[in-house]
Amino acid sequence: MSHQPLTPMDEPHQEPTSHQNYTPHDLPYSESFENSLMRAILYSSPRNSRSMPSPSHPLPSISLSSLPLPLTSPLRKHPSPIPNLLLTHPAGYYTGGPGPSPDIIAEFTSRFVESNNIKSKEELERKVDETIQERLGEVRERMKKREEAVRRNEEVKREIEKLEAQRKTEETVLEKIRSGKRSRGRG
């Protein structure tokens, strides 16, 4: 089993020039963000109690360098398909930000409709709901694996700390033995 992070950064990120043309995979890996996401997905109650944003409030402008945005950020006000994960923008990215451009969404929708042979709005809604539930199941499984890896890493860290303390004690004892031999050799 690989011990690589579940969402590593593959390439360096750049500030977007117009619309936020990036995906969460373009962002630097953040262990604390991924762990908070894991806890939100695995252990939170079904829905967040924060109220819906008022349509009169402008959407926040978020710099790419501030992402991923903590899950506790007050900029997160919009619901998402993931229980207890609020977004900064309607249909935005889980890391924060406005999400894909309308052109990318339209292209994805067209491919989705075609690949699933969808003929009606009701069929589209049903297939979208099914797909979201399937993906949420996959996300939960990944987060369970992440949780196990985090637990193992913590155990290894504790063992390393224990061995380092033991090594330090051994070095102290060895130094005392050496000092004692030197003092007796002079006497």
CORFEN-V749308 format. One record per residue. N is the residue number from 1. PHI is phi as a letter, one per 20 degrees, with the letter a starting at -180 (* if undefined). BURIAL is I if it has 16 or more other C-alpha atoms within 10 Angstrom, else O. Layout:
[[N	PHI	BURIAL] [N	PHI	BURIAL]]
This chain:
[[1	*	O] [2	f	O] [3	d	O] [4	f	O] [5	g	O] [6	f	O] [7	c	O] [8	f	O] [9	e	O] [10	e	O] [11	c	O] [12	f	O] [13	e	O] [14	c	O] [15	f	O] [16	f	O] [17	e	O] [18	c	O] [19	f	O] [20	f	I] [21	e	O] [22	b	I] [23	c	O] [24	g	I] [25	f	O] [26	e	I] [27	e	I] [28	f	I] [29	f	I] [30	c	O] [31	g	O] [32	f	O] [33	f	I] [34	f	I] [35	f	O] [36	f	O] [37	f	I] [38	g	I] [39	f	O] [40	f	I] [41	f	I] [42	e	I] [43	c	O] [44	e	O] [45	f	O] [46	g	O] [47	b	O] [48	f	O] [49	e	O] [50	f	O] [51	f	O] [52	f	O] [53	f	I] [54	f	O] [55	f	O] [56	f	O] [57	e	O] [58	f	O] [59	f	O] [60	f	O] [61	e	O] [62	c	O] [63	f	O] [64	g	I] [65	f	O] [66	e	O] [67	e	I] [68	f	I] [69	e	I] [70	g	I] [71	f	I] [72	e	O] [73	f	O] [74	f	O] [75	f	I] [76	e	I] [77	c	I] [78	d	I] [79	f	I] [80	c	I] [81	f	O] [82	e	I] [83	g	I] [84	m	I] [85	d	I] [86	e	I] [87	d	I] [88	e	I] [89	c	I] [90	g	I] [91	l	I] [92	e	I] [93	f	I] [94	f	I] [95	e	I] [96	o	I] [97	o	I] [98	f	I] [99	n	I] [100	f	I] [101	f	O] [102	g	O] [103	f	O] [104	f	O] [105	f	O] [106	f	O] [107	f	O] [108	f	O] [109	g	O] [110	f	O] [111	f	O] [112	f	O] [113	f	I] [114	f	O] [115	f	O] [116	d	O] [117	l	O] [118	e	O] [119	d	O] [120	b	O] [121	f	O] [122	f	O] [123	f	O] [124	f	I] [125	g	O] [126	f	O] [127	f	I] [128	f	O] [129	g	O] [130	f	O] [131	f	O] [132	f	O] [133	f	O] [134	f	O] [135	f	O] [136	f	I] [137	f	O] [138	f	O] [139	f	I] [140	f	O] [141	f	O] [142	f	O] [143	f	I] [144	f	I] [145	f	O] [146	f	I] [147	g	I] [148	f	O] [149	f	I] [150	f	I] [151	f	O] [152	f	O] [153	f	O] [154	f	O] [155	f	O] [156	f	O] [157	f	O] [158	f	O] [159	f	O] [160	f	O] [161	f	O] [162	f	O] [163	f	O] [164	f	O] [165	f	O] [166	f	O] [167	f	O] [168	f	O] [169	f	O] [170	f	O] [171	f	O] [172	f	O] [173	f	O] [174	f	O] [175	f	O] [176	f	O] [177	f	O] [178	f	O] [179	f	O] [180	f	O] [181	f	O] [182	f	O] [183	f	O] [184	f	O] [185	f	O] [186	e	O] [187	e	O]]
